[in-house]
Amino acid sequence: MVQNQDKFNHIILFYKEAFIEVHEKAVKPYLKCEQLYPVDYEIENLFTSYKERKLEHDITRGSKKALKKIRKEGIEKLRS
């Protein structure tokens, strides 16, 4: 997965669970995006962990346990 390139033609790649910066000429694509992912695939899932996606899903469906967890984390941040 590639993010935008800068003025020096460096691109940021997601490789082995980390983001690395390389020059665009050092990278050669061998598959098109359409071949890797189905049309309705959410590319955002590549950059978020399972825990983050689950928490977001729990919040949207109104899970009291998830909201309680968020409140607890907020209180802990205020105390520190």
C-alpha positions as CSV (number, residue, x, y, z in Angstrom):
1,M,0.0,0.0,0.0
2,V,1.4,3.4,-1.0
3,Q,0.8,6.8,0.4
4,N,1.3,10.1,-1.4
5,Q,4.8,11.0,-2.6
6,D,6.7,14.1,-1.6
7,K,8.6,16.6,-3.8
8,F,11.7,14.4,-3.8
9,N,9.6,11.5,-5.2
10,H,9.8,9.5,-2.0
11,I,6.8,7.3,-1.2
12,I,5.7,5.8,2.1
13,L,5.0,2.0,1.9
14,F,3.4,-0.3,4.4
15,Y,5.9,-3.2,4.6
16,K,6.1,-5.9,7.3
17,E,3.7,-4.1,9.6
18,A,5.7,-0.8,9.4
19,F,5.7,2.3,7.3
20,I,9.0,2.8,5.3
21,E,10.0,5.7,3.0
22,V,11.7,4.8,-0.3
23,H,12.3,6.5,-3.6
24,E,9.7,5.7,-6.2
25,K,12.2,4.2,-8.6
26,A,13.1,1.5,-6.0
27,V,9.6,0.1,-6.1
28,K,8.1,-1.8,-9.0
29,P,4.4,-2.8,-8.7
30,Y,3.7,-6.3,-9.9
31,L,-0.1,-6.4,-9.4
32,K,-2.8,-3.8,-9.8
33,C,-5.0,-2.7,-6.9
34,E,-8.0,-4.2,-8.7
35,Q,-6.3,-7.6,-8.6
36,L,-5.5,-7.5,-4.9
37,Y,-8.7,-6.2,-3.5
38,P,-12.4,-6.7,-4.5
39,V,-14.3,-3.6,-5.5
40,D,-16.2,-3.2,-2.2
41,Y,-13.1,-3.8,0.0
42,E,-12.4,-1.1,2.5
43,I,-8.8,0.0,2.1
44,E,-8.9,1.7,5.5
45,N,-8.9,-1.8,7.1
46,L,-5.2,-2.2,6.1
47,F,-4.2,0.7,8.3
48,T,-6.3,0.0,11.4
49,S,-5.9,-2.9,13.9
50,Y,-8.6,-5.4,14.7
51,K,-9.1,-3.9,18.1
52,E,-9.6,-0.4,16.7
53,R,-12.2,-1.7,14.2
54,K,-14.0,-3.7,16.8
55,L,-14.2,-0.8,19.2
56,E,-15.6,1.4,16.4
57,H,-18.1,-1.2,15.5
58,D,-19.1,-1.6,19.2
59,I,-19.6,2.2,19.6
60,T,-21.8,2.4,16.5
61,R,-24.1,-0.3,17.7
62,G,-24.3,1.3,21.2
63,S,-22.3,-1.1,23.3
64,K,-22.4,0.0,26.9
65,K,-19.2,-1.9,27.6
66,A,-17.3,0.0,24.9
67,L,-18.6,3.3,26.1
68,K,-17.5,2.4,29.7
69,K,-14.0,1.5,28.4
70,I,-13.7,4.9,26.6
71,R,-14.8,6.8,29.7
72,K,-12.3,4.9,31.8
73,E,-9.5,5.7,29.4
74,G,-10.5,9.4,29.4
75,I,-10.5,9.6,33.1
76,E,-7.1,8.0,33.3
77,K,-5.7,10.5,30.8
78,L,-7.0,13.4,32.8
79,R,-5.4,12.1,36.0
80,S,-2.0,11.8,34.4
